[in-house]
């Protein structure tokens, strides 16, 4: 048979097979409810996982500053800590007494940064500037060690890190 354009096209009969029809309203509502419940339980767990990254940056900064203070005391040399928004870099004086640091003090992984944020929250230091850990463990405002000063590091969403000037304690 050849197709003739003049013949009327017959509509296909409606399917009466239940497997061939769409979803009913109760089925759609049940799926929406199940997805809502799953997302309500999974979303807080995802937020918790993201907060571990921020906690890790906070802990790395604390560990780097404690390492700087302990290195100054154990090596009996000046250790300088530079805290930027995303890294903590430590340097140590090549001799004692000294008022400047010139040799890199490698981090635990052997790299130059003792801590790095890896894209997490950034840190800000108050008052701004380097930390000078004296051989006695004190934190001063300059390499000469004239004035001990407390320093505060703020990381958004975390408790502040406080370095006590006279003792060098990092909390």
MARFI-498777 format. One record per residue (C-alpha): chain; x, y, z. Coordinates in pm, 1 decimal, always signed. Example, Ala and Ser with C-alpha at 12.3 -4.5 7.8 and 13.67 -1.06 7.14 Angstrom:
2
<mol:A c1:+1230.0 c2:-450.0 c3:+780.0>
<mol:A c1:+1367.0 c2:-106.0 c3:+714.0>
//
This chain:
171
<mol:A c1:+0.0 c2:+0.0 c3:+0.0>
<mol:A c1:+122.4 c2:+341.7 c3:-79.3>
<mol:A c1:+73.2 c2:+627.7 c3:+157.9>
<mol:A c1:-177.0 c2:+877.6 c3:+32.4>
<mol:A c1:-190.5 c2:+1222.4 c3:+185.4>
<mol:A c1:-559.5 c2:+1246.4 c3:+125.2>
<mol:A c1:-646.4 c2:+964.1 c3:+363.3>
<mol:A c1:-743.4 c2:+1088.5 c3:+707.4>
<mol:A c1:-506.9 c2:+999.1 c3:+991.9>
<mol:A c1:-676.7 c2:+789.8 c3:+1252.4>
<mol:A c1:-597.9 c2:+877.5 c3:+1616.8>
<mol:A c1:-435.1 c2:+601.4 c3:+1813.0>
<mol:A c1:-664.7 c2:+442.5 c3:+2066.9>
<mol:A c1:-613.5 c2:+539.4 c3:+2430.3>
<mol:A c1:-404.7 c2:+291.2 c3:+2623.5>
<mol:A c1:-593.0 c2:+111.0 c3:+2888.2>
<mol:A c1:-288.9 c2:-71.2 c3:+3027.2>
<mol:A c1:-209.3 c2:+72.6 c3:+3375.4>
<mol:A c1:+165.2 c2:+20.2 c3:+3325.6>
<mol:A c1:+162.2 c2:+268.8 c3:+3036.9>
<mol:A c1:+8.4 c2:+566.0 c3:+3213.1>
<mol:A c1:+182.6 c2:+844.1 c3:+3414.9>
<mol:A c1:+229.5 c2:+887.2 c3:+3789.2>
<mol:A c1:-69.0 c2:+961.6 c3:+4007.1>
<mol:A c1:-79.6 c2:+1261.0 c3:+4236.5>
<mol:A c1:-41.1 c2:+1050.0 c3:+4555.6>
<mol:A c1:+267.8 c2:+881.9 c3:+4406.6>
<mol:A c1:+424.5 c2:+1219.0 c3:+4324.2>
<mol:A c1:+350.0 c2:+1353.0 c3:+4672.1>
<mol:A c1:+501.2 c2:+1040.4 c3:+4833.2>
<mol:A c1:+823.3 c2:+1086.0 c3:+4630.6>
<mol:A c1:+844.5 c2:+1453.8 c3:+4726.4>
<mol:A c1:+796.8 c2:+1367.9 c3:+5095.9>
<mol:A c1:+1068.7 c2:+1099.7 c3:+5083.9>
<mol:A c1:+1313.9 c2:+1334.9 c3:+4908.4>
<mol:A c1:+1237.9 c2:+1608.2 c3:+5164.8>
<mol:A c1:+1307.8 c2:+1375.4 c3:+5455.9>
<mol:A c1:+1632.7 c2:+1253.3 c3:+5301.8>
<mol:A c1:+1755.3 c2:+1605.6 c3:+5229.7>
<mol:A c1:+1662.5 c2:+1724.4 c3:+5579.3>
<mol:A c1:+1879.4 c2:+1452.8 c3:+5732.1>
<mol:A c1:+2169.4 c2:+1471.8 c3:+5483.7>
<mol:A c1:+2215.7 c2:+1851.0 c3:+5472.7>
<mol:A c1:+2325.4 c2:+1892.2 c3:+5837.5>
<mol:A c1:+2577.3 c2:+1610.6 c3:+5792.8>
<mol:A c1:+2720.5 c2:+1789.9 c3:+5489.6>
<mol:A c1:+2749.9 c2:+2114.5 c3:+5686.7>
<mol:A c1:+2926.5 c2:+1921.9 c3:+5963.5>
<mol:A c1:+3177.1 c2:+1782.8 c3:+5716.0>
<mol:A c1:+3253.5 c2:+2132.8 c3:+5585.7>
<mol:A c1:+3309.2 c2:+2263.3 c3:+5938.7>
<mol:A c1:+3585.1 c2:+2002.0 c3:+5990.0>
<mol:A c1:+3789.1 c2:+2186.2 c3:+5727.3>
<mol:A c1:+3754.4 c2:+2512.4 c3:+5920.9>
<mol:A c1:+3841.2 c2:+2339.9 c3:+6249.1>
<mol:A c1:+4147.0 c2:+2191.7 c3:+6080.9>
<mol:A c1:+4278.6 c2:+2536.4 c3:+5977.3>
<mol:A c1:+4228.0 c2:+2665.8 c3:+6331.6>
<mol:A c1:+4414.6 c2:+2366.6 c3:+6475.2>
<mol:A c1:+4699.0 c2:+2403.5 c3:+6222.3>
<mol:A c1:+4753.2 c2:+2767.5 c3:+6321.1>
<mol:A c1:+4756.8 c2:+2677.3 c3:+6691.5>
<mol:A c1:+5000.8 c2:+2391.2 c3:+6629.4>
<mol:A c1:+5232.5 c2:+2608.5 c3:+6416.3>
<mol:A c1:+5247.8 c2:+2881.8 c3:+6680.5>
<mol:A c1:+5312.1 c2:+2629.0 c3:+6957.1>
<mol:A c1:+5586.3 c2:+2476.1 c3:+6742.0>
<mol:A c1:+5739.5 c2:+2821.8 c3:+6696.7>
<mol:A c1:+5740.3 c2:+2887.9 c3:+7070.6>
<mol:A c1:+5885.2 c2:+2544.9 c3:+7155.4>
<mol:A c1:+6149.0 c2:+2577.6 c3:+6880.0>
<mol:A c1:+6259.6 c2:+2916.4 c3:+7013.0>
<mol:A c1:+6309.0 c2:+2774.1 c3:+7359.8>
<mol:A c1:+6470.7 c2:+2445.8 c3:+7253.3>
<mol:A c1:+6708.6 c2:+2603.0 c3:+6998.4>
<mol:A c1:+6769.8 c2:+2909.4 c3:+7219.5>
<mol:A c1:+6713.1 c2:+3132.6 c3:+6919.2>
<mol:A c1:+6467.8 c2:+3389.2 c3:+6793.9>
<mol:A c1:+6180.5 c2:+3240.7 c3:+6588.5>
<mol:A c1:+5964.9 c2:+3466.4 c3:+6371.6>
<mol:A c1:+5611.9 c2:+3366.0 c3:+6275.3>
<mol:A c1:+5433.6 c2:+3537.9 c3:+5988.3>
<mol:A c1:+5059.6 c2:+3472.1 c3:+5985.8>
<mol:A c1:+4889.9 c2:+3564.4 c3:+5661.3>
<mol:A c1:+4531.0 c2:+3504.9 c3:+5563.4>
<mol:A c1:+4601.8 c2:+3153.2 c3:+5442.3>
<mol:A c1:+4940.4 c2:+3037.7 c3:+5580.3>
<mol:A c1:+5175.0 c2:+3046.6 c3:+5877.6>
<mol:A c1:+5544.1 c2:+3068.4 c3:+5785.7>
<mol:A c1:+5820.0 c2:+3023.7 c3:+6043.7>
<mol:A c1:+6180.3 c2:+3142.4 c3:+6025.4>
<mol:A c1:+6459.8 c2:+3110.3 c3:+6281.6>
<mol:A c1:+6765.5 c2:+3319.8 c3:+6356.2>
<mol:A c1:+7095.8 c2:+3165.5 c3:+6253.6>
<mol:A c1:+7267.6 c2:+3268.0 c3:+6578.6>
<mol:A c1:+7190.5 c2:+3392.0 c3:+6926.6>
<mol:A c1:+7158.1 c2:+3678.4 c3:+7008.8>
<mol:A c1:+6976.7 c2:+3807.2 c3:+6700.7>
<mol:A c1:+6703.3 c2:+4053.7 c3:+6616.6>
<mol:A c1:+6606.2 c2:+3909.1 c3:+6276.8>
<mol:A c1:+6525.0 c2:+3565.6 c3:+6142.2>
<mol:A c1:+6686.2 c2:+3446.1 c3:+5822.6>
<mol:A c1:+6658.7 c2:+3068.4 c3:+5800.7>
<mol:A c1:+6336.6 c2:+2892.2 c3:+5708.9>
<mol:A c1:+6202.2 c2:+2666.9 c3:+5983.0>
<mol:A c1:+6028.0 c2:+2390.3 c3:+5788.0>
<mol:A c1:+5688.5 c2:+2260.4 c3:+5883.1>
<mol:A c1:+5613.5 c2:+1900.3 c3:+5972.2>
<mol:A c1:+5584.6 c2:+1804.5 c3:+5604.4>
<mol:A c1:+5918.4 c2:+1966.7 c3:+5519.9>
<mol:A c1:+5753.8 c2:+2257.8 c3:+5336.7>
<mol:A c1:+5806.8 c2:+2625.1 c3:+5406.0>
<mol:A c1:+5456.6 c2:+2683.1 c3:+5541.0>
<mol:A c1:+5392.7 c2:+2536.8 c3:+5884.7>
<mol:A c1:+5019.4 c2:+2567.0 c3:+5827.3>
<mol:A c1:+4807.1 c2:+2640.9 c3:+5524.6>
<mol:A c1:+4433.7 c2:+2686.5 c3:+5494.0>
<mol:A c1:+4377.8 c2:+2500.5 c3:+5169.5>
<mol:A c1:+4091.1 c2:+2729.3 c3:+5076.5>
<mol:A c1:+3929.0 c2:+2739.3 c3:+5418.3>
<mol:A c1:+3857.3 c2:+3050.9 c3:+5617.6>
<mol:A c1:+4130.3 c2:+3312.5 c3:+5633.6>
<mol:A c1:+4300.1 c2:+3444.7 c3:+5944.4>
<mol:A c1:+4361.4 c2:+3801.5 c3:+6060.7>
<mol:A c1:+4611.5 c2:+3906.1 c3:+6329.5>
<mol:A c1:+4555.7 c2:+4181.9 c3:+6582.4>
<mol:A c1:+4774.3 c2:+4382.6 c3:+6614.8>
<mol:A c1:+4901.1 c2:+4314.3 c3:+6262.6>
<mol:A c1:+5258.3 c2:+4204.8 c3:+6204.2>
<mol:A c1:+5495.7 c2:+3920.1 c3:+6277.3>
<mol:A c1:+5523.5 c2:+3724.2 c3:+6600.1>
<mol:A c1:+5870.7 c2:+3721.7 c3:+6755.8>
<mol:A c1:+5920.9 c2:+3424.3 c3:+6985.8>
<mol:A c1:+6225.7 c2:+3499.7 c3:+7201.6>
<mol:A c1:+6459.8 c2:+3224.4 c3:+7329.0>
<mol:A c1:+6289.5 c2:+3264.2 c3:+7666.7>
<mol:A c1:+5952.2 c2:+3179.8 c3:+7509.3>
<mol:A c1:+5810.8 c2:+3533.8 c3:+7533.3>
<mol:A c1:+5628.5 c2:+3691.5 c3:+7238.9>
<mol:A c1:+5744.0 c2:+4042.6 c3:+7156.1>
<mol:A c1:+5656.0 c2:+4319.5 c3:+6913.8>
<mol:A c1:+6008.2 c2:+4329.9 c3:+6767.8>
<mol:A c1:+6303.9 c2:+4101.4 c3:+6714.8>
<mol:A c1:+6509.0 c2:+4274.8 c3:+6983.3>
<mol:A c1:+6262.2 c2:+4151.4 c3:+7246.7>
<mol:A c1:+6203.6 c2:+4484.4 c3:+7419.4>
<mol:A c1:+5825.4 c2:+4473.9 c3:+7465.7>
<mol:A c1:+5619.3 c2:+4160.7 c3:+7531.0>
<mol:A c1:+5275.7 c2:+4178.5 c3:+7373.5>
<mol:A c1:+4972.2 c2:+3954.5 c3:+7351.3>
<mol:A c1:+4847.8 c2:+3876.6 c3:+6999.8>
<mol:A c1:+4505.4 c2:+3763.9 c3:+6881.4>
<mol:A c1:+4430.0 c2:+3572.0 c3:+6563.8>
<mol:A c1:+4071.7 c2:+3578.6 c3:+6442.2>
<mol:A c1:+3940.5 c2:+3309.2 c3:+6208.1>
<mol:A c1:+3581.8 c2:+3357.7 c3:+6098.0>
<mol:A c1:+3346.5 c2:+3104.2 c3:+6251.4>
<mol:A c1:+3606.5 c2:+2990.2 c3:+6507.5>
<mol:A c1:+3714.9 c2:+3094.9 c3:+6853.7>
<mol:A c1:+4000.5 c2:+3345.5 c3:+6858.8>
<mol:A c1:+4354.8 c2:+3221.8 c3:+6908.9>
<mol:A c1:+4529.2 c2:+3420.3 c3:+7182.4>
<mol:A c1:+4906.2 c2:+3423.2 c3:+7229.3>
<mol:A c1:+5006.5 c2:+3553.3 c3:+7572.8>
<mol:A c1:+5303.4 c2:+3790.8 c3:+7551.9>
<mol:A c1:+5494.8 c2:+3717.5 c3:+7872.5>
<mol:A c1:+5467.2 c2:+3339.8 c3:+7859.2>
<mol:A c1:+5420.6 c2:+3267.9 c3:+7485.5>
<mol:A c1:+5126.2 c2:+3044.2 c3:+7568.4>
<mol:A c1:+4899.4 c2:+2973.3 c3:+7269.5>
<mol:A c1:+4528.8 c2:+2919.3 c3:+7347.0>
//
